[in-house]
């Protein structure tokens, strides 16, 4: 059937305009996402004192996607399956930064007890509170020495001590640190013996750590069981595919197989989530 040239020209123009608008919209969306991603990454890198350009995190994200895509494609020889598995790998560098931040926060909380003892002993020895803060910066290890270094520099530049402490709490949010800051502020406004206050706070934190350690020891078996039960079907699936690929082929080549895998993934996630909820006890 003969198609008029005018109709072909209009159709081609419409398709071209649609493609141009799509590319323009995607580029604007990507610029907005990239800006937000870089801002969040920069704040995270600053909070853990890593001097990595935020732009490199995007490169690492695409690199992680490429590595995951290649690995899955090499194992299953399926483009769609490799693409699906590679999408979550884009967030792997960001997840690692979050993990480093959590570990740094936990170490800071453990060091805070020793810092309170040092503050109490320094005040007993006749040091002023700013001198005691500088002693923590010199004598203790990272990350608490890094945080107090920033705090001392802000105080030297004329920032009020309370605001400098609040800035530290913003970088390192912690209930124990908030308690220390509140005690310092109240003592400055109403008076009081900071030596005894620091000692009492240190005792409370130590007791809480002791109880948390006991709870973790009692619930560690349940958490490990949740991890093993959740990973066992995945590991068995990869093992069966390596031994007998024909047996697993219907799982990723047919629509019922894809539906079954989605249902399995949801059930495994829910099972692990319920186990974590049961074995997580806040003190």
N, C-alpha and C positions, 0 to 999 in steps of 0.2 A: 504494500500500500504506500502511495506517494505521500510524504509528509511535507507540507508547505515549509519553505525556507523561513518565513516569518515566524511560524510556530516554533521551529527549532531555535531560532535566534532568541525568542522570548523565553523559552525554556532554559536555554543555556545561560541567558542573563540572570534569570531568577535563581538558578542553582549557584552561579558565581556570586551573586549578591548575598545569598544565604550563607555560603561558605565564608565570604569576607566578614559578615556580621558575626558568624560563629567564632572565627579566629580572633576578631577584635574583642568580643566579649570574654573569650577564654584568656586572652592576654591581660585584660584588666583584672579579671578574677585572680589570675596567677600572680600579678604584681601585688594585689592586696594580700593574698595568702602568704606570699614570700616576705612581705614587710612584717606581717604579724608573726610569722615563724621566726624571722631574724630577731625581732624585738624580744620575744619570749626566750629564744636561745641565748641572747646576750645577757639577759637577766640571770638565767640559770648558770651560765659560765662565770659571771661575776660572783655569784653566790658561792661557788665552789673554787674560786680563785684559779681558774684555768684560762690561760692566755691563748685561746684558739679563736681565730676569726669566725664569727657566726656563719659566714657564707660557706665555709668549708663543711659545715654540718649538712647542708643541702647536697653537696657533692658526695659526702659519705652516705647519705640516705639513698641516692641513686646508685652508688656503688654497691650498697647492701642489696638493693633490689636486683641489680644485675647478677650478683653472686648467687642469690637465692633462685633466680630464674634459671640460670645455667645449671645449678645443681639438680633442681626438680626436673628440668627438661632432659638432662642426661640420664636420670633414673627412670623416668616414665615415658620419655619421648612424646610428650603431649604439650602443645603450646598453650592451650587454655588452662590446663592444670598448673603449668609453670607460672602463668600470669596471675592466677588466683593466689598462689602461695607467695609470690614475690611482692604483692601489694602490702601486706603487713610489715615486710622487711624495711619499707621506707621509713618507718618510725623507730627502727632499732637503735640508731644513734641517740635519738631523743630519750628512749627508754633507758639507755645506759647512763645518760646524764642524770636522769631522775634517780637511778639506782645509786650513783655516786653521791648525789645530794643527800639521799636518805642515810647512807653509810656515814657521811660526814656529820650529819646532824646527830646520829646516835653516838659517835665518838665525842662530839662536843658535849653532849649530855653527861657522858661518863667523866670527862675531864672537868666538868663544872664542879663536881664534888671536891676534887683536889684543889681547884682554884679557890673555892670558898674557905678551905682550910688554910691556904696560903694567905688569903686576905685577912682572916682572923689572926693568924700568927704575926703578920706584918703590922697590923694595928696594935697588937700587944707589944711589939718591939718598938713602937713609937713612930712608925711610918704614918704619913697622911694617906688618905684614900687614893688620891691621884698617884702617889708614889707606889702604893700597893698594886694599882692597875699596871703601872709600868714594869713592876717586878714580874707580874704574870706574863707580860709580853716577852720579857727576856728569858725567863727560866722555864716556861712550859713549851710543849710542842704544839705543832699545828693539829687541829684547826683553831683551837682556842687562842693561841698566840697571834694568829693572823687576825682574828676578830678584834682582839684587844689592841692590836697595832693600829687598825683602822679607827677604833674608838679613841685611842690616845691622840692620833693625828687630828681627828675632828675636834677634840677638846683643846688642843694647842692652837688651832686656827680660830678659836673663839666661840665654837658651838657650845651651847649650854650642855652640861653633863647629862641632864635628864633626856634631852633630845638625842644626844649621841648614844645613850643606852637604848633608846627606842629604835634608833637606826640599826643597832646591833640586833635587836629583837626582830626587826623586819627582815634582815638577812638570815637570821637563824631563829625562826619561831620555835619556842620551847616554853612549856608551862613552868619549868623550873627557873628558867631565865626570867620569865615574867614575874615570878615570885621574888627573885633577887632584886629586880629593878624596882618593884613596888616597895620592898623593904628599905632600899636606899633612899627613895623619894620621900617616904614617910619619915624616916630618920632625919633627913635634912630639914624637913618642914616642922616636925614636932619634937625632934630630939630623941635620943635613945642610944643604947649601947650596941653599936653595929657588930662588935666582936661576938657577943652572945647571939645576936640575930643570925650571923653567918654560920656559927656552929650549930644552931638549932635547925637551920635549913639544910645543912649538910647531913645531919642525922636523919631528917625526914626523907631526903633523897636516897640515902643509903638503904634505909629500911624499905623504901618502895622498890629499889633495884633488887633487893633480896627476895621480896615477894614475887616480883616479875620473873626473876630467874627460876624460882621454884615452880611457878605456873608454866613457864616455857618447857621445863624439864618434864612436867607431867603431861603436857599436851603435844610434845614433839612427836610421839609415836603416831598420834592421830593425824597430824599434819603430813608426816611422811607417807602414811597410808593413802591420804588423799592424792598426793603427787603420783605415787606408784599406780594407783587405780586409774587415774586420769591419763597417764602416759602409756599404760600397757596396751590399749587397743591401737594406738598410733604406732608404737614400736612393732607390734605383731603384724599390722598392715604392711609396713615397710619390709619386714622380714619375709612375709609370705610372697610379696611382690618380687623380692630378690630371688627366692627359691623357685616359685612357679608363677610367672607373670600372667599366664593365660587364666589362672584362677581369679586374679584380682582385676583383670581387664574389664569385665562388665561393671565394676564399681565406678570407673571414671570414663566409660565410653557410652553408657546408657543413661537415660533420664531417671529411671528408678534408682540406679546406683548413686547418682548425684544427690537425689532426694534423701536416700538413706544416709549418705555421708553427712549431709547438713543436719539431719535429725540426730545423728550420733554426736556431732560436734556440739550441738546445743545441750544434749543430755550430759555429756562429759563436763562441759563448762558449769552447768547447774549443779552437778554432783560435787565438783571441786569447790564451788562457791559455798554450798551448804556445809561442807566439811570445814572450810576455813571459818565460817561464821560460828560453828559449834565449838571449834578449838581456839577461838580468839576471845580472850577474857581481858577486859580493861581494868586496870587498877587505879 
